[in-house]
Structure formats: C-alpha cells, structure tokens
Amino acid sequence: MRADHGIPRVVALAAGAVLLTCAAGCADKAVFYSEVDSETDPAAAGISAPADASVFRSSAIGPDRVNFFVGEGSPLAYVERRLLDSEGRLPAGMSLTEAQSLQVLGKLDDLLTSRGLEFYEVGTVRAYLTPDGAAGADFDGWQRAYRRYFANIDRDNGDSLLPEPVETTTVSTTVALSTPPPPMALSTTPAGPGETSPATTGRSSTAPATTRTTRPSTVEDLYPGTVNPTRPTLVTVGVAQQPVEGWLVQVEIEVFHGED
C-alpha cells in the first residue's frame, strides 16, 4: 500500500514534473493524502487531511426532473432527454442509474464551482442506490458515471481510465424542453356546413413531426466530466427506497480545501 499526495511519489519528488492531461496540475493541489493499492483503483483505502484544511460537506443530492414526456414517478423523468432516441430509449450500454448519476454529478460540479471548489478536492463520496428492477441496485452503472469525474487517470503513466464515449442521437432542444400537448380525440363524424371537425382543431395526424434528429453526440457532449487523478474514499450503499419516487441515486460529498 502506498500513501500519495494525490500523485505518484516519483513525480512528487521531481520539481516541475508534469503528467499527461494535466494530471499533476490537479493532483498536487489536493491537501489530503490518499492510500491506494494500485494507481488504477477507483477509490482510496483511506485519506489523511491536515487539521487546518477547511471542510465542506454536501447533503445527499438526487437528480432533477428534466424529462416531462413521462410520468413524474418514472425513473426516465430524471434522465436528460437528449440521451434518449426517438423511442425514448437510452443508448446501448447505458443504464438508468448511470444516466441519473451523470446528472447528479453534473449538479455537484455546479455546486463546487459556485463555492470556488474543485473535484480534485473531494475526499469522500457516498452514493445511495435504489434497485432498478429485480436485478438489484446497479453498482456498475454508478461506477461508470463516477469515473467521468473521479479517479480517471492512471497515476503511474498518465493514461486515461475514462470509459469509452457512448454515442446517442440527440433531439432538438425545443422538443427536449417543452411539454407535449395533451392527446386529442379524433372524430369520425363528418362536420356539417360551417362547422369545423374536432380532428382539425388540434394537431393534424398528417402534420410534420415536431421532433428532428441532429448530429449524433456522445455522453461527453452532455456530461464532459473532469480530468481527476485523485482518489477519494468511496462508500456505495444499496437502499430500498429513495425520498422521491423515480430516483435511483443520491450522492453526497466531503471536500477538503487548503489555503489559496
């Protein structure tokens, strides 16, 4: 087991040494020490922070409702619509828990930014997962989302540990952010003179589709994540129920910040 100040020991001793993709530039600013067995491990076995470090702890944060094309209690209500195809399906290889986790981590990114903090300063991550179906909690989906923001650089060689980008077909922003009109019953009774058929007062069944597909994008376009070689301690717990119906994940973090 080795204790590091966020970067490999050989780099810490070499003044001015720089890892690929700015790994050292982030890691050498972390005020806590991470103990890891391997430089590809997703989390630290433990951390040690100085007594004078300021500490910020967040509450457990869940996803926002961002998809109004499904019922409020559906897990899909908390999934970014631009991840879905025209049939409302996630890309192959992406799970509901992963999609919700990406949104939650994006919210945490905004929270940290608003306080002048960075992901490399996060020393502890706790995730609470609810089963999505009979198979139980989706720990693998959470881990894929987690790697976009944490422990995604091999600190021995600087190689990226990010998962491969998932391609998804995006829909137009207008459609993604609007609420669909209520369905309208079509009348089969011919309209009399001077009358308008109910079938013609709403959307015509032959009208052009209101959705359009744009160029394929990747998850990186929607949730770019951040290059982060530091390893926080990680606690992932399966829970039977979330406070909001449809949530599959909540995440809380603990941040250790040194003097600027």
FENRAMO-V611342 format. One record per backbone hydrogen bond with DSSP energy under -0.5 kcal/mol. NH is the residue of the N-H (numbers start at 0). CO is the residue of the C=O. If there is no record, write none. Layout:
nh=NH co=CO
nh=NH co=CO
This chain:
nh=1 co=35
nh=3 co=1
nh=3 co=33
nh=4 co=6
nh=10 co=7
nh=11 co=7
nh=12 co=8
nh=13 co=9
nh=13 co=10
nh=14 co=12
nh=16 co=13
nh=21 co=18
nh=22 co=19
nh=25 co=21
nh=25 co=22
nh=26 co=22
nh=27 co=23
nh=28 co=25
nh=29 co=26
nh=32 co=47
nh=33 co=3
nh=34 co=45
nh=35 co=1
nh=35 co=33
nh=40 co=37
nh=43 co=231
nh=44 co=34
nh=45 co=34
nh=47 co=32
nh=49 co=30
nh=52 co=49
nh=53 co=256
nh=55 co=254
nh=57 co=252
nh=60 co=250
nh=62 co=248
nh=65 co=63
nh=65 co=76
nh=66 co=76
nh=67 co=65
nh=69 co=66
nh=73 co=70
nh=76 co=73
nh=77 co=74
nh=78 co=75
nh=82 co=79
nh=83 co=80
nh=84 co=88
nh=87 co=84
nh=90 co=82
nh=93 co=90
nh=98 co=94
nh=99 co=95
nh=100 co=96
nh=101 co=97
nh=102 co=98
nh=103 co=99
nh=104 co=100
nh=105 co=101
nh=106 co=102
nh=107 co=103
nh=108 co=104
nh=109 co=105
nh=110 co=106
nh=111 co=107
nh=112 co=108
nh=113 co=109
nh=114 co=110
nh=114 co=111
nh=115 co=112
nh=116 co=111
nh=120 co=117
nh=121 co=118
nh=122 co=120
nh=122 co=253
nh=123 co=253
nh=124 co=232
nh=125 co=251
nh=126 co=234
nh=127 co=249
nh=128 co=126
nh=128 co=236
nh=129 co=247
nh=130 co=238
nh=131 co=135
nh=132 co=130
nh=135 co=132
nh=138 co=136
nh=141 co=137
nh=142 co=138
nh=143 co=139
nh=144 co=140
nh=145 co=141
nh=146 co=142
nh=147 co=143
nh=147 co=144
nh=148 co=145
nh=149 co=145
nh=150 co=229
nh=151 co=227
nh=153 co=158
nh=154 co=38
nh=154 co=152
nh=157 co=153
nh=160 co=151
nh=161 co=151
nh=166 co=164
nh=167 co=216
nh=169 co=167
nh=169 co=214
nh=171 co=211
nh=175 co=171
nh=176 co=172
nh=177 co=173
nh=177 co=174
nh=189 co=187
nh=194 co=191
nh=196 co=194
nh=199 co=196
nh=200 co=197
nh=201 co=197
nh=206 co=203
nh=213 co=169
nh=216 co=167
nh=218 co=165
nh=220 co=217
nh=221 co=217
nh=222 co=218
nh=225 co=147
nh=227 co=225
nh=231 co=229
nh=232 co=122
nh=234 co=124
nh=236 co=126
nh=238 co=128
nh=246 co=243
nh=249 co=127
nh=250 co=60
nh=251 co=125
nh=253 co=123
nh=254 co=55
nh=255 co=120
nh=256 co=53
nh=256 co=254
